[in-house]
Amino acid sequence: MDAWIRDLRDAARAFKGRPGFSVAAILTLALGIGANTSIFSALRVSDSV
């Protein structure tokens, strides 16, 4: 558990040091997850019709 907390602190420090990269990485993940969710939701609806 201590190693996990230490890893989170290191990640937060890295994100804080490079805020532009952090924003780009978070936005990329958010867009990917959102696109994936919408595609699978549309496929699920089309399968049930």
Secondary structure, DSSP 8 states (H G I E B T S, - for coil): -HHHHHHHHHHHHHHHH-HHHHHHHHHHHHHHHHHHHHHHHHHHHHHH-
